[in-house]
Amino acid sequence: MKVLGISMGRKNERSDIYCKQALMGVEAAAKASGRDIEVEFINTVTMNIGQCRGCGACSKAPDGIIKCILPDDYLKLEEKVLDADGIIIAAPVYSVGIVGQLKNFLDRFGAAHDRASMLEEQKKRREEGRPLLDERYFKDRYCSYIAVGGAWTEDWTGLGLPMMHLFGCSQAMKVVGQINANDQGRKTSPFLDPPMMDDVFAMGENLANNLGVPYDETTWFGKEGTCPVCHLNLMLVDGSDSVTCAVCGIHGKAETKDGHLKITFSDEEKKRARNTVTGLYEHHNEIGEMMRICIPLLQEKKEFLAEKGREYRAYQPKWS
Ligand SMILES: Cc1cc2nc3c(=O)[nH]c(=O)nc-3n(C[C@H](O)[C@H](O)[C@H](O)COP(=O)(O)O)c2cc1C
């Protein structure tokens, strides 16, 4: 088994320290249980991982090899992620959310590695006797996330952990722990916050203990939160009694009891969370349905769209 620690913060600063602390927890749990777990640490801050340009080349390769063609460091990190059984990411909160590098990585990793589409593709290849996709795409993986923020209150780290969840989503990775390590400014250094360091270590131990465990038997490390799947509190509300978890896309029912807001999610909803194979198939089928509508419409409106396209291409206000 392999556990990869990724830090996207400055070298030797807080994200590095927390990530290494969690890896030390992994090693301690491996030793205690006599299991062989190899750990690896990468700081990505100087890696060049540019944004997805939506070119679609990763899904158009003639031999069906799902690989991004942009010539930068993305593939080096993708290889490490595919090799790993467990992944710990520690990343700074920038502008209330994740650092741009993590967003760039997950845009390029996520859409191209959607588990439902891959399962369908693999099925087709088997039937047609074509070369199969890399088996690593179908491996269960376990993740834990640490969002590192300077702000005193959680108000300024609100999108850190929720956005980190998007990392493992399309590959249906199981998140087994998370910590919002905010308040770093006042605390100055992780070394001056032993309770936080203990928590991070324990989160690493928990990850190690969950490797290879069936997803519905895993143990959770972190705050319980409102959503029973991502354990976060980021909800979409529209004034009705229906509430949606923004991270998992599942619907809950809101009611007030003794002046407190209570939100409950049915087992059926939990099973269709965005990071499950069921949830991913929902989206895969939705895309299939979109194609069935959009392709005939493109044909029908071909001339009108060509004319409009010419008009808008010709309109080029100067950028000085
Ligand atoms: C551009 C930038 C934006 C930041 N925005 C936030 C923020 O919105 N909320 C927050 O809590 N901290 C914010 N911070 C502080 C960092 O999260 C904090 O310094 C963290 O320790 C950086 O991680 P590192 O020490 O691993 O590099 C920001 C820092 C930078 C450089």
The ligand as an SDF file (V2000), in Angstrom:
LIG
                    3D

 31 33  0  0  0  0  0  0  0  0999 V2000
   -2.9220   35.1890   -1.7650 C   0  0  0  0  0  0  0  0  0  0  0  0
   -3.2750   34.7200   -0.3690 C   0  0  0  0  0  0  0  0  0  0  0  0
   -4.6060   34.6690   -0.0040 C   0  0  0  0  0  0  0  0  0  0  0  0
   -4.9520   34.2400    1.2710 C   0  0  0  0  0  0  0  0  0  0  0  0
   -6.2790   34.1690    1.6000 N   0  0  0  0  0  0  0  0  0  0  0  0
   -6.6460   33.6530    2.7920 C   0  0  0  0  0  0  0  0  0  0  0  0
   -8.0340   33.5240    3.1200 C   0  0  0  0  0  0  0  0  0  0  0  0
   -8.9400   33.8650    2.3560 O   0  0  0  0  0  0  0  0  0  0  0  0
   -8.3430   32.9630    4.3220 N   0  0  0  0  0  0  0  0  0  0  0  0
   -7.3930   32.5640    5.2130 C   0  0  0  0  0  0  0  0  0  0  0  0
   -7.7370   32.0620    6.2770 O   0  0  0  0  0  0  0  0  0  0  0  0
   -6.0600   32.7010    4.9420 N   0  0  0  0  0  0  0  0  0  0  0  0
   -5.6740   33.2280    3.7460 C   0  0  0  0  0  0  0  0  0  0  0  0
   -4.3330   33.3390    3.4420 N   0  0  0  0  0  0  0  0  0  0  0  0
   -3.3070   32.9220    4.4310 C   0  0  0  0  0  0  0  0  0  0  0  0
   -2.7680   31.5140    4.1650 C   0  0  0  0  0  0  0  0  0  0  0  0
   -3.7930   30.5690    4.0830 O   0  0  0  0  0  0  0  0  0  0  0  0
   -1.8190   31.1070    5.2700 C   0  0  0  0  0  0  0  0  0  0  0  0
   -0.7270   31.9980    5.2950 O   0  0  0  0  0  0  0  0  0  0  0  0
   -1.2930   29.6880    5.1600 C   0  0  0  0  0  0  0  0  0  0  0  0
   -0.4830   29.4000    6.2740 O   0  0  0  0  0  0  0  0  0  0  0  0
   -0.4420   29.4750    3.9180 C   0  0  0  0  0  0  0  0  0  0  0  0
   -0.0390   28.1350    3.8660 O   0  0  0  0  0  0  0  0  0  0  0  0
    1.5160   27.7210    3.9590 P   0  0  0  0  0  0  0  0  0  0  0  0
    2.0110   28.2910    5.2650 O   0  0  0  0  0  0  0  0  0  0  0  0
    1.5200   26.2490    3.9400 O   0  0  0  0  0  0  0  0  0  0  0  0
    2.1680   28.3260    2.7650 O   0  0  0  0  0  0  0  0  0  0  0  0
   -3.9420   33.8300    2.1970 C   0  0  0  0  0  0  0  0  0  0  0  0
   -2.6010   33.9130    1.8060 C   0  0  0  0  0  0  0  0  0  0  0  0
   -2.2490   34.3360    0.5460 C   0  0  0  0  0  0  0  0  0  0  0  0
   -0.8060   34.3880    0.1410 C   0  0  0  0  0  0  0  0  0  0  0  0
  1  2  1  0
  2  3  1  0
  2 30  2  0
  3  4  2  0
  4  5  1  0
  4 28  1  0
  5  6  2  0
  6  7  1  0
  6 13  1  0
  7  8  2  0
  7  9  1  0
  9 10  1  0
 10 11  2  0
 10 12  1  0
 12 13  2  0
 13 14  1  0
 14 15  1  0
 14 28  1  0
 15 16  1  0
 16 17  1  0
 16 18  1  0
 18 19  1  0
 18 20  1  0
 20 21  1  0
 20 22  1  0
 22 23  1  0
 23 24  1  0
 24 25  2  0
 24 26  1  0
 24 27  1  0
 28 29  2  0
 29 30  1  0
 30 31  1  0
M  END
$$$$
